[in-house]
Amino acid sequence: MILIVTYDLHDPGRDYDKIQAELKKADSWAHPQGSVWFLDTKLTPAEWRDKLEAVGDANDECFVAEMKKHWASRNTDKDVTDWLKSSARSW
């Protein structure tokens, strides 16, 4: 499934490296905006939430949801839209 993950890290801590390293463990991923990621994964949104909670701080926020194949964007990098359009995606 394709997930959208967003997060907001708060002081103290704000360890973006740990969060991003965890997200890069997905089967495939795209990073369209600062704190927004798309993941192609077999894990559920709740499982990803828990994985991010384990490497983040107690006050960090995250939102994880399943995406649908029908989406729209504006001024999004071509490599990201190509990633979404790829037949390799597990919609």
C-alpha distance (Angstrom), angle and dihedral (degrees) to the residues before:
residue distance angle dihedral
M1 . . .
I2 3.78 . .
L3 3.79 115.8 .
I4 3.76 132.3 -169.9
V5 3.79 114.0 -143.9
T6 3.78 124.4 -168.7
Y7 3.77 127.6 175.6
D8 3.77 142.7 178.6
L9 3.80 116.6 -158.8
H10 3.80 118.4 -154.5
D11 3.81 135.0 -159.6
P12 2.93 131.2 -59.6
G13 3.76 102.8 51.2
R14 3.80 111.2 2.8
D15 3.81 92.0 179.5
Y16 3.80 101.2 179.0
D17 3.81 91.9 169.5
K18 3.82 92.8 63.4
I19 3.81 93.2 46.8
Q20 3.80 93.4 46.6
A21 3.81 92.6 45.9
E22 3.81 89.0 54.3
L23 3.81 92.8 48.4
K24 3.80 90.7 50.7
K25 3.82 88.3 61.5
A26 3.83 88.8 74.9
D27 3.81 116.6 110.1
S28 3.81 87.6 -107.8
W29 3.79 132.4 -9.3
A30 3.79 145.5 -178.6
H31 3.80 127.0 -157.9
P32 3.82 108.7 -152.7
Q33 3.80 100.0 164.9
G34 3.80 139.8 12.5
S35 3.80 99.7 -83.2
V36 3.81 99.1 10.6
W37 3.79 123.9 94.8
F38 3.80 135.9 173.4
L39 3.79 116.6 -146.2
D40 3.79 129.5 -166.4
T41 3.79 100.8 -154.8
K42 3.77 147.5 143.0
L43 3.81 90.6 -135.1
T44 3.80 122.1 96.8
P45 3.80 125.4 -117.7
A46 3.82 89.4 -105.0
E47 3.81 91.5 52.5
W48 3.81 90.9 52.0
R49 3.80 90.9 46.4
D50 3.79 88.9 54.2
K51 3.82 92.4 47.1
L52 3.81 90.8 52.6
E53 3.78 92.1 44.7
A54 3.81 89.0 54.7
V55 3.82 93.0 57.3
G56 3.81 98.9 33.5
D57 3.77 134.6 69.1
A58 3.81 124.9 -88.7
N59 3.81 92.1 -107.9
D60 3.83 97.6 47.9
E61 3.80 117.4 114.8
C62 3.79 126.4 -140.7
F63 3.78 136.9 172.0
V64 3.80 122.7 -163.2
A65 3.80 124.3 -177.8
E66 3.78 139.3 161.5
M67 3.79 114.2 -105.3
K68 3.77 126.1 -143.5
K69 3.76 125.3 -131.4
H70 3.80 91.6 -112.0
W71 3.78 109.7 76.2
A72 3.79 139.0 141.6
S73 3.78 133.3 -148.4
R74 3.77 142.0 178.0
N75 3.80 127.1 -149.7
T76 3.81 91.1 -5.0
D77 3.80 116.8 152.7
K78 3.80 112.6 -94.0
D79 3.80 92.1 -127.0
V80 3.82 89.0 60.1
T81 3.81 95.0 47.3
D82 3.81 89.5 45.5
W83 3.81 88.1 52.2
L84 3.80 90.6 52.2
K85 3.82 92.7 46.0
S86 3.81 94.3 47.7
S87 3.80 117.1 119.5
A88 3.80 86.0 -134.5
R89 3.81 90.9 72.8
S90 3.81 115.9 107.4
W91 3.78 100.2 -135.5
